[in-house]
Amino acid sequence: MSKEKIESLLFVCNYNSVRSPIAECLAKDIFGDRVFIDSIGIQEELLEINPFAISVMEEAGLILLNHKPKHFEDLNDTSFDLIICLSAEAEEKMKSLTRGYDIKIELWETDDPSGVKGNRENIMSAFRKMRDELKTRIEERL
């Protein structure tokens, strides 16, 4: 895909507690204040930020601790150049919410590591894999 100029970017997943906040944090680290970046969840119930998401970002030297999950209605501005959906459910919801808007929507199907079971290292490994895959996609796409 081409690297067209993106000035505002929204990451969307189901609960805004793992995938989209990690993607937001990574993108902000890469682009700084050159691009406006935010993230939301589509589910009515908002979960607190996942502690494993906080830990895996701390390993990368990034802070996710203060992230507050939010919905589309919580956004101050809804005019984004690009919306990246990290689940099929998020893509479907965003297409519905933005019908009539001139916004490009992409699906980056991303596994949610919060369902991984086992010991701490097994879970952290799943979170690291997701974090690293998102970072690569962000760098390649944007």
C-alpha positions as CSV (number, residue, x, y, z in Angstrom):
1,M,0.0,0.0,0.0
2,S,1.1,3.5,-0.7
3,K,2.2,5.8,2.2
4,E,-0.2,8.7,1.5
5,K,-0.1,11.6,3.9
6,I,-2.1,10.8,7.0
7,E,-2.7,13.6,9.4
8,S,-5.2,11.9,11.7
9,L,-5.5,8.2,12.6
10,L,-7.9,6.2,14.7
11,F,-7.3,2.6,15.9
12,V,-10.4,0.6,16.8
13,C,-10.9,-2.7,18.6
14,N,-13.6,-4.2,20.7
15,Y,-12.9,-2.9,24.2
16,N,-10.0,-0.3,23.9
17,S,-8.2,-2.2,26.6
18,V,-5.5,-4.1,24.6
19,R,-5.0,-3.9,20.9
20,S,-6.1,-0.4,20.0
21,P,-4.4,1.3,22.9
22,I,-1.2,-0.6,22.1
23,A,-1.4,0.5,18.5
24,E,-2.1,4.1,19.5
25,C,0.9,4.1,21.9
26,L,3.2,2.6,19.2
27,A,2.0,5.0,16.5
28,K,2.5,8.0,18.8
29,D,6.0,6.9,19.7
30,I,6.8,6.6,15.9
31,F,5.1,9.7,14.7
32,G,5.2,12.0,17.7
33,D,2.9,15.0,17.2
34,R,3.2,15.0,13.3
35,V,0.0,12.8,13.2
36,F,-3.1,13.1,15.5
37,I,-3.7,9.6,16.8
38,D,-6.4,8.2,19.0
39,S,-8.1,4.8,19.8
40,I,-11.6,3.6,20.8
41,G,-13.5,0.4,21.6
42,I,-16.9,-0.5,20.1
43,Q,-18.4,-2.5,22.9
44,E,-20.8,-0.9,25.4
45,E,-18.9,-2.2,28.3
46,L,-15.5,-0.6,28.6
47,L,-12.8,-2.7,30.3
48,E,-9.9,-1.2,32.2
49,I,-6.6,-1.3,30.4
50,N,-5.2,-4.9,30.6
51,P,-2.2,-5.2,33.0
52,F,-0.3,-7.4,30.5
53,A,-0.7,-4.6,27.9
54,I,0.8,-2.2,30.3
55,S,3.7,-4.6,31.1
56,V,4.5,-5.4,27.5
57,M,4.6,-1.7,26.6
58,E,6.8,-0.9,29.6
59,E,9.2,-3.5,28.2
60,A,9.4,-1.4,25.0
61,G,10.0,1.7,27.1
62,L,6.5,3.1,26.5
63,I,3.8,4.1,29.0
64,L,0.3,2.9,28.7
65,L,-0.7,3.0,32.4
66,N,-2.7,6.2,32.1
67,H,-4.8,5.1,29.1
68,K,-8.6,5.5,29.7
69,P,-10.7,3.3,27.4
70,K,-13.4,5.2,25.4
71,H,-16.1,4.9,22.7
72,F,-16.7,6.7,19.4
73,E,-19.0,9.1,21.3
74,D,-16.2,10.1,23.6
75,L,-14.0,11.4,20.8
76,N,-13.5,15.2,20.7
77,D,-13.1,15.0,16.9
78,T,-14.5,12.3,14.5
79,S,-12.8,13.5,11.3
80,F,-10.0,11.1,10.7
81,D,-8.1,10.5,7.5
82,L,-7.8,6.8,8.3
83,I,-9.5,4.4,10.7
84,I,-7.7,1.1,11.3
85,C,-9.9,-1.6,12.7
86,L,-8.2,-4.4,14.6
87,S,-11.2,-6.8,14.5
88,A,-13.9,-7.6,12.0
89,E,-16.5,-6.5,14.6
90,A,-14.8,-3.1,14.8
91,E,-14.7,-2.7,11.0
92,E,-18.4,-3.5,10.7
93,K,-19.3,-1.0,13.5
94,M,-17.1,1.8,12.1
95,K,-18.5,1.4,8.6
96,S,-22.0,1.9,10.2
97,L,-21.0,4.8,12.4
98,T,-19.1,6.6,9.6
99,R,-21.5,6.1,6.8
100,G,-21.6,9.3,4.8
101,Y,-18.2,10.4,6.1
102,D,-15.2,10.7,3.8
103,I,-13.0,8.4,5.8
104,K,-10.8,5.5,4.7
105,I,-11.3,2.3,6.8
106,E,-8.9,-0.6,6.8
107,L,-9.1,-4.0,8.6
108,W,-6.0,-5.2,10.2
109,E,-7.3,-8.5,11.7
110,T,-5.3,-8.8,15.0
111,D,-5.5,-11.6,17.5
112,D,-6.5,-10.5,21.0
113,P,-3.9,-12.0,23.3
114,S,-6.1,-11.5,26.4
115,G,-7.7,-14.9,25.8
116,V,-4.3,-16.7,26.1
117,K,-4.1,-19.0,29.1
118,G,-1.1,-20.4,31.0
119,N,1.7,-19.0,33.0
120,R,2.8,-15.3,33.0
121,E,5.6,-15.9,30.4
122,N,3.2,-17.7,28.0
123,I,0.7,-14.8,28.2
124,M,3.5,-12.1,27.9
125,S,4.8,-13.9,24.9
126,A,1.4,-13.6,23.2
127,F,1.2,-9.9,24.1
128,R,4.8,-9.3,22.8
129,K,3.9,-11.0,19.5
130,M,0.8,-8.9,19.0
131,R,2.7,-5.7,19.9
132,D,5.6,-6.5,17.5
133,E,3.2,-7.3,14.7
134,L,1.3,-4.1,15.2
135,K,4.6,-2.1,15.2
136,T,5.7,-3.7,12.0
137,R,2.4,-3.0,10.3
138,I,2.3,0.6,11.5
139,E,5.9,1.2,10.2
140,E,5.2,-0.5,6.9
141,R,1.8,1.1,6.2
142,L,2.4,4.6,7.5
